[in-house]
Amino acid sequence: MTPIHTIAILGGTGNEGPGLALRWAKAGYRVLIGSRQQEKADRVANELNTKLSAYPTENPIEGVTNPEAARTCDVAVLTVPYQAQNPLLEHLRSDLQGKVLICVTVALNPPKVTQVYSPPEGSASEQAQAILGSGVAVVAAFQNVGAYHLENLEHPVACDVLVCGDKKSAKTIAIELAEAIGSRGIDAGPLVNARAVEGLTSILIGINKRYKVPGSGIHITGMEIPTTL
Ligand SMILES: NC(=O)c1ccc[n+]([C@@H]2O[C@H](COP(=O)([O-])OP(=O)(O)OC[C@H]3O[C@@H](n4cnc5c(N)ncnc54)[C@H](OP(=O)(O)O)[C@@H]3O)[C@@H](O)[C@H]2O)c1
């Protein structure tokens, strides 16, 4: 394990953030749930710690505000709706300097969420990098992992996590965190490739609707080799 001590999940009170928090806390990381409201962060952290009480964990999940989470963490993970991403990152820009930001946000264009949407900036992840500047290493990951798979700790996460980014050391961290949730992290190239990965999420949402399944996902075949960089 590389020395990641504290993971902050910005907007961690929704659907995707809590499942990631549970999995990483169970794997031994210190996890902060960030929110716009301290009370909401506390409530969600308490609920998650109740679920975790059945497992031997080193650190309870803590609820904090997004700015405190961004300031305190080594690695930040962004799980907010696309429309909320830019203002939140502009607000947290200085707190995130020098850190890795794992962008789980997907550029979706409601109500047409089953159609691939290409924002002017290319992808939510590239937009995040443009806002935060070169002092923050943005990595796109986990966009194809549905919340359904994460929330029940007894349920295996059988899909792959495609990791896109321009800095190898940051991708190595995201791959480690993919493996910590019981998945397989795969280097999928530079950050520009997040356009395709985010587009896949729209396709998966459409598959879920058409086939009435709770969480379709992806698995890359033909590479039964270690994926560690
Ligand atoms: N859900 C999935 O299965 C899934 C799978 C893959 C990727 N994703 C992507 O992950 C991201 C999060 O998905 P989600 O389903 O967890 O979203 P969500 O439940 O709708 O929202 C997550 C959190 O974002 C915060 N938020 C909402 N509006 C905000 C605003 N205007 N400003 C700042 N914060 C705001 C809220 O936290 P507070 O109110 O506590 O601040 C909320 O609990 C999305 O971009 C989604 O496309 C989701």
The ligand as an SDF file (V2000), in Angstrom:
LIG
                    3D

 48 52  0  0  0  0  0  0  0  0999 V2000
  -24.8250    6.9800   -8.3980 N   0  0  0  0  0  0  0  0  0  0  0  0
  -24.1070    6.1470   -9.1510 C   0  0  0  0  0  0  0  0  0  0  0  0
  -24.3860    4.9380   -9.2500 O   0  0  0  0  0  0  0  0  0  0  0  0
  -22.8960    6.6920   -9.8950 C   0  0  0  0  0  0  0  0  0  0  0  0
  -22.0490    5.8060  -10.5590 C   0  0  0  0  0  0  0  0  0  0  0  0
  -20.9260    6.2970  -11.2230 C   0  0  0  0  0  0  0  0  0  0  0  0
  -20.6820    7.6610  -11.2380 C   0  0  0  0  0  0  0  0  0  0  0  0
  -21.5480    8.5090  -10.6020 N   0  0  0  0  0  0  0  0  0  0  0  0
  -21.2790    9.9440  -10.6530 C   0  0  0  0  0  0  0  0  0  0  0  0
  -20.8760   10.3360   -9.3560 O   0  0  0  0  0  0  0  0  0  0  0  0
  -21.3800   11.6370   -9.0590 C   0  0  0  0  0  0  0  0  0  0  0  0
  -22.2040   11.5450   -7.7930 C   0  0  0  0  0  0  0  0  0  0  0  0
  -23.3140   10.7150   -8.0060 O   0  0  0  0  0  0  0  0  0  0  0  0
  -24.4200   10.5260   -6.8710 P   0  0  0  0  0  0  0  0  0  0  0  0
  -25.4410    9.6460   -7.4290 O   0  0  0  0  0  0  0  0  0  0  0  0
  -23.7520   10.2010   -5.5830 O   0  0  0  0  0  0  0  0  0  0  0  0
  -24.9790   12.0420   -6.7850 O   0  0  0  0  0  0  0  0  0  0  0  0
  -26.0200   12.6650   -5.7630 P   0  0  0  0  0  0  0  0  0  0  0  0
  -26.4170   11.6460   -4.7560 O   0  0  0  0  0  0  0  0  0  0  0  0
  -27.1070   13.3220   -6.5470 O   0  0  0  0  0  0  0  0  0  0  0  0
  -25.1920   13.8560   -5.0800 O   0  0  0  0  0  0  0  0  0  0  0  0
  -24.0500   13.6120   -4.2840 C   0  0  0  0  0  0  0  0  0  0  0  0
  -23.8410   14.7710   -3.3350 C   0  0  0  0  0  0  0  0  0  0  0  0
  -23.4900   15.9490   -4.0630 O   0  0  0  0  0  0  0  0  0  0  0  0
  -23.7490   17.0820   -3.2310 C   0  0  0  0  0  0  0  0  0  0  0  0
  -24.3360   18.1370   -4.0210 N   0  0  0  0  0  0  0  0  0  0  0  0
  -25.5220   18.1240   -4.6940 C   0  0  0  0  0  0  0  0  0  0  0  0
  -25.7470   19.3100   -5.2930 N   0  0  0  0  0  0  0  0  0  0  0  0
  -24.6830   20.0980   -4.9820 C   0  0  0  0  0  0  0  0  0  0  0  0
  -24.3340   21.4430   -5.2770 C   0  0  0  0  0  0  0  0  0  0  0  0
  -25.1160   22.2230   -6.0430 N   0  0  0  0  0  0  0  0  0  0  0  0
  -23.1550   21.9220   -4.7890 N   0  0  0  0  0  0  0  0  0  0  0  0
  -22.3420   21.1500   -4.0240 C   0  0  0  0  0  0  0  0  0  0  0  0
  -22.6400   19.8710   -3.7000 N   0  0  0  0  0  0  0  0  0  0  0  0
  -23.7850   19.3550   -4.1720 C   0  0  0  0  0  0  0  0  0  0  0  0
  -24.7200   16.6270   -2.1460 C   0  0  0  0  0  0  0  0  0  0  0  0
  -24.0190   16.6270   -0.9010 O   0  0  0  0  0  0  0  0  0  0  0  0
  -24.3370   17.6740    0.2780 P   0  0  0  0  0  0  0  0  0  0  0  0
  -25.7740   18.0820    0.1590 O   0  0  0  0  0  0  0  0  0  0  0  0
  -24.0840   16.8600    1.4980 O   0  0  0  0  0  0  0  0  0  0  0  0
  -23.3780   18.7810    0.1090 O   0  0  0  0  0  0  0  0  0  0  0  0
  -25.0730   15.2010   -2.5600 C   0  0  0  0  0  0  0  0  0  0  0  0
  -25.3160   14.3360   -1.4780 O   0  0  0  0  0  0  0  0  0  0  0  0
  -22.1940   12.0770  -10.2750 C   0  0  0  0  0  0  0  0  0  0  0  0
  -21.4190   12.9120  -11.0830 O   0  0  0  0  0  0  0  0  0  0  0  0
  -22.5100   10.7660  -10.9750 C   0  0  0  0  0  0  0  0  0  0  0  0
  -22.6880   10.9240  -12.3710 O   0  0  0  0  0  0  0  0  0  0  0  0
  -22.6290    8.0480   -9.9230 C   0  0  0  0  0  0  0  0  0  0  0  0
  1  2  1  0
  2  3  2  0
  2  4  1  0
  4  5  1  0
  4 48  2  0
  5  6  2  0
  6  7  1  0
  7  8  2  0
  8  9  1  0
  8 48  1  0
  9 10  1  0
  9 46  1  0
 10 11  1  0
 11 12  1  0
 11 44  1  0
 12 13  1  0
 13 14  1  0
 14 15  2  0
 14 16  1  0
 14 17  1  0
 17 18  1  0
 18 19  2  0
 18 20  1  0
 18 21  1  0
 21 22  1  0
 22 23  1  0
 23 24  1  0
 23 42  1  0
 24 25  1  0
 25 26  1  0
 25 36  1  0
 26 27  1  0
 26 35  1  0
 27 28  2  0
 28 29  1  0
 29 30  1  0
 29 35  2  0
 30 31  1  0
 30 32  2  0
 32 33  1  0
 33 34  2  0
 34 35  1  0
 36 37  1  0
 36 42  1  0
 37 38  1  0
 38 39  2  0
 38 40  1  0
 38 41  1  0
 42 43  1  0
 44 45  1  0
 44 46  1  0
 46 47  1  0
M  CHG  2   8   1  16  -1
M  END
$$$$
